[in-house]
Amino acid sequence: MASTALSDGVVHELPDDLRATLVSSPEAREAWEDITPLARNEFICWVEDAKKPETRDRRIRRTREELEAGERRPCCWPGCRHR
């Protein structure tokens, strides 16, 4: 069974729903651990910035897909304002 331990971002902690999605994909999980803490922070902030549950769900799915595709930052995101 795969461990659910994954790294957090610089400012943000990894939320459980995003963690579950990353753990379900070995490619996304490996990519997550390979990107910098600042890049992880950007993905987490992007997900947490969603105002509607359906937007959050879509961003979680896109995070997994983008990591699987080799992307290292969220597409079209101006960046975390909390850093």
For each residue, the residues with C-beta under 8 A, 3 or more apart:
1:
2: 23 26 29
3:
4: 19 20 23
5:
6: 14 19 22 23 29 32 33
7: 14 32 33 37 40
8: 12 13 14 37 40 44
9: 12 13 14 37 38 40 41 42 43 44 45 80
10: 37 38 40 41 83
11: 41 45 80 82 83
12: 8 9 41 44 45 48 80 82
13: 8 9 44
14: 6 7 8 9 18 19 22 40 44
15: 18 19 44 47 48
16: 19 20
17: 20 21 56 60
18: 14 15 21 22 43 44 47 60 63
19: 4 6 14 15 16 22 23
20: 4 16 17 23 24
21: 17 18 24 25 28 60 61 63 64
22: 6 14 18 19 25 28 29 32 63 64 67
23: 2 4 6 19 20 29
24: 20 21 28 64
25: 21 22 28 29 64 67 68
26: 2 29 30
27: 30 31 67 68
28: 21 22 24 25 31 32 63 64 67 68
29: 2 6 22 23 25 26 32 33
30: 26 27 33 34
31: 27 28 34 35 67 68 70 72
32: 6 7 22 28 29 35 40 67
33: 6 7 29 30
34: 30 31
35: 31 32 39 40 67 72
36: 39 40
37: 7 8 9 10 40 41
38: 9 10 41 42 83
39: 35 36 42 43 72 73
40: 7 8 9 10 14 32 35 36 37 43 44
41: 9 10 11 12 37 38 44 45 80 82 83
42: 9 38 39 45 46 73 74 77 79 80
43: 9 18 39 40 46 47 63 67 73 74
44: 8 9 12 13 14 15 18 40 41 47 48
45: 9 11 12 41 42 48 49 80 81 82
46: 42 43 49 50 59 63 74 77 80
47: 15 18 43 44 50 56 59 60 63
48: 12 15 44 45 56
49: 45 46
50: 46 47 53 55 56 58 59
51: 55
52: 55 56
53: 50 56 57
54: 57 58
55: 50 51 52 58 59
56: 17 47 48 50 52 53 59 60
57: 53 54 60 61
58: 50 54 55 61 62
59: 46 47 50 55 56 62 63 74
60: 17 18 21 47 56 57 63 64
61: 21 57 58 64 65
62: 58 59 65 66 74 75
63: 18 21 22 28 43 46 47 59 60 66 67 74
64: 21 22 24 25 28 60 61 67 68
65: 61 62 68 69
66: 62 63 69 71 74 75
67: 22 25 27 28 31 32 35 43 63 64 70 71
68: 25 27 28 31 64 65
69: 65 66
70: 31 67
71: 66 67 74 75
72: 31 35 39
73: 39 42 43 77
74: 42 43 46 59 62 63 66 71 77
75: 62 66 71
76:
77: 42 46 73 74
78:
79: 42 83
80: 9 11 12 41 42 45 46 83
81: 45
82: 11 12 41 45
83: 10 11 38 41 79 80
